[in-house]
């Protein structure tokens, strides 16, 4: 069984749901659970440069996205 954390919000105007999905998938993976963050709709734009607001939360979201490429969980678009 895999835990799936889903987000579909626009990262330019509402990055918190994406941040939350990455946060909880990281917690699940650290606990040894099979986990995935699944992005849909406008949320897939988080991978594009300049799509996340340059705020503290925006920088955290970008760091999580970058780290997701080599993390122990699955990221799907």
N, C-alpha and C positions, 0 to 999 in steps of 0.2 A: 504494500500500500504506500502511496506517495501523497504527501501533503502538498497542495497546490495553493499558492498565494497569487491572487489575480489583481491586476490593476489596469485601468483603461483611461485614466484622467490625462488631461493635457499637461505635460511637464512644465510648460511655460507659464501657466497660470495657476496650476494646482499640483505641485510636486509631492505633497504629503502622502497621498495614497501609494505612490510609487515607492517613496522612502519606506513606508510601513511594510509593503510587500517584501522589499529587500531585507528589512530589519528582521521580520519574522522568519523568512527563509534561512537567514544566517543563524538565528537562534536554533531553529529546527535541525539544521545540518550539524551544528556544534554538539547537539544532543544525540547525534548518531542516527537521526531519522532521514529517510529518503524524502527530499523536498525539491520543489520547483517554484520559480517565480515565472508567471505567465503574463506577458504584456500584450495588450490588444488596443485597437483603436488608436487614439492620439498618443497613448503611452509609448508606442514603439518609437516615437520621435525622440525619446530620451537618449537614444544612442547617437543622435546627430549633434555635432558641435554647435553650440550656441542656442540650443533649444530649451535649456533650463536656465531660469533666472539666476543672476549672479548674487545670490543671497547665501547665508550660512547653510540653510537647508538645501539650496540648490547645489552648493559645493559638496555637501554630504551625499546627495543623490548621485552626482557624477562620480564620486569616489566609489560608491557601491556598484555602479554600472561597470566601471573599469575593472574593479576587483572580481566581478561576476564572471569574467572570461576564464579565470583559472580557479574558481571556487569549487567546493565539494557539493554543489547543487546544480540543477539544470536551470537554464534560462531559455525560455521559448517566446517567440514572437508570433 
